[in-house]
Amino acid sequence: MRLMAKLFWIINRVVFSCDIGVGASIGRDVGFFHNGLGVVIHPRTKIGSGCSIYQNVTIGGNGKTGVLNGVPEIGNNVFIGAGAVLIGPIKVGDGAIIGANAVVNFDVPAKAVVVGGVGKIVSKSL
């Protein structure tokens, strides 16, 4: 199975210009819109079910080890807009919305909305 995973990784990288690590844990019904064009996901990343990930999203490590091995853990039903960058050992809560081009290097509570070049929480739902 590792050979097949590696083959799919190569095809994705060449055809869609995306790099989704073969070790990434990705839940059911995760949508990669625009064919996942330009998406980069670290091999140790965990992504919950029902997430929507748009083009040019980077979900990666910060080069440090420790909590979550330095990579993001994304909850269920999270929306990640085009060009967003999620970096480091962070947790993104269920139902959160990460706006286009937001840079997120901090924990995001469930159902929060994050926008801005340097990400900033602009709303929280209960």
C-alpha positions, 0 to 999 in steps of 0.5 A: 500500500505504501507504493500505491500511496507514493504513486498517488502522491506523485500524480497529485504533485505533477497533475494538480501541483499539490503536495499532500503528505502520504502520512496525513490523517484526513477525515471523510468528506473533506473537499479539496476545491479547485482540484486541490491546486497548490495545496501543501499539507504536512505528512503528520497533519490531522484533518477532521471530517467534512472540512472544505479546503480551497486552493493554495492552502498551506498546512505545515509544521514549524520545524519544532517537535513537541505538542502535536509534533509541531503540526496543526490538528484541524477539527470537523467541518472547518472551512479554510479559504484560499491562500490561508496558512496554518502553521505550527502545533495549533488546534483548530476547533470544530466549525471554525472558519479561516478566511482567505489569505489568513496566517494562523499560528495560534489555537482557534476555538470552535466556531470562531472566524479568523481573518487577516494577513496576520490572523485575528479572531473576529467572532466566536459563537457559542 
